[in-house]
Each structure stands twice: as C-alpha cells, then as structure tokens.
Amino acid sequence: MYSLRYFIKLAYNGKNYHGWQIQPDAISVQEKINTAISTILRQKINIVGAGRTDAGVHASEMFAHFDFDLPLNDNFTYKLNAILPDDIVIINTQQVHEDAHARFDAVSRSYEYKIWLGRNPFLLETSWQLHHQNLNIELMNKAAIILYEYEDFECFSKVKTDVNTFNCTVTNAEWVLNGNELTFHISANRFLRNMVRAIVGTLIEVGLGKITTDDFKKIIESKNRSNAGVSVPAKGLFLTKVTYDYI
C-alpha cells in the first residue's frame, strides 16, 4: 500500500535521556517517540530524526519523519503528547511530500550554548554556571569570527566518529551577553559529534586569556582534537533550529 510521509516538530529536555538515537541499553528520545507513535497507530513505527543530539543535550526545535499508510486523525498530536513523558513535547505534525527527509533535506542547523555567570538554582539543568571567572567576551567574539575562515573542523570532533568528511560551513557564530546569561549562537550546514561543546570550551580559554586568537587559528589548522579545549557540559547545549526549503 502507498505510504504517506509525515514530519513531526518537537522539543525536549535531554536531562533524562542518553541522547536522541536509540541505544541498546539506555533510554533515548527516539525510542520514547517510536513507542508512543506505534501505540497510537497500532503498528511498528521508526522515526528518522534531523540529527543526533548527545546525552543530556536539549532541543527547542527538532524534526523527525515517519511513514504511515493512512491520513492521521486531527487529534494525533494531542494523543501523542498525552502518552509521551512531560519532557518531550510534539509541537505539530504535518504531511510532506513522499521524498521529504528530516535529516538529508535539512539545509542548516542552529545551536545555542547557555552559560550563567554566577549561581542560579533554577537554571542548574539548562545552563553551565560559571562563578569567579572574568571572561573577555569581546575577544571571544573575535575568535568566533575565525570559524568563518575554515571548513575542516576535525580538531573539534569526537575522535572516534564515523564520518566521511570533517567539513562544515559555519554561517553564524557569536556570543551575546544579556544580564548574567551568556549565550553562544552558532549555525552551520552540518555539525560534527561534540563540535559545539568543543568550540565553546576552546573559546572559553580565549576569554580567560589562556590562549590567543592566533592560537585558536593554529588549533583549527592542527586538525587535532587534543589541541582544542575541553568539551563543556551537555546541559547548556540546545538545538534551536533546523531549516528546510519546504517548511
């Protein structure tokens, strides 16, 4: 029978999950949604996500697609949210053309990394809290702009990763300070595993005066992960936008 393809737009708090992708011995966002949709539609459904977020990483906008033989009821999204955990929310569901692909058709992705300068008990799960650190944000932004000059970001990639290329095109990278909240915004056509957290960790070293902007360039050119900074905690990272030509 001819299948219809559907996109779901969703958001989730990643604290309780071992990332997006299904794991053999750990709970994942993908598994929870697969189970919920399969329960409602009464057949096994496997969704395909726009990407993979690591353990503890959040998403305020994520997309996934799945196929089903029949039109969905108007209350499908409501039913889905009713049986999903409270930390996963389906924003909407829509039918797309049969060749639409949540992962391969995404033309850009955007992330934010949130740092709270000081202590805030209400943001412990969704930000990295730094106290007694004097950051030179202007210098961090000068270093961030350097990302536009390069395409190979192997130095910021997880060492053991199965990719054909380390090339990414960064279209936006900047730090924005709003009161005590310091947010790093970054957009690119694609991202490597651990890339954003490694970039943030290295830019923090620039802000602390541990390395210079020239050092930052040399780290990128070295293509060596051990030369870059530490990966900052996952809890401050959010996937915030996935862009398609047809949505």
Summary of the structure (lengths in Angstrom):
residues: 247
radius of gyration: 19.3
end to end distance: 26.3
largest distance: 62.6
contacts: 758
relative contact order: 0.19
helix: 29%
strand: 29%
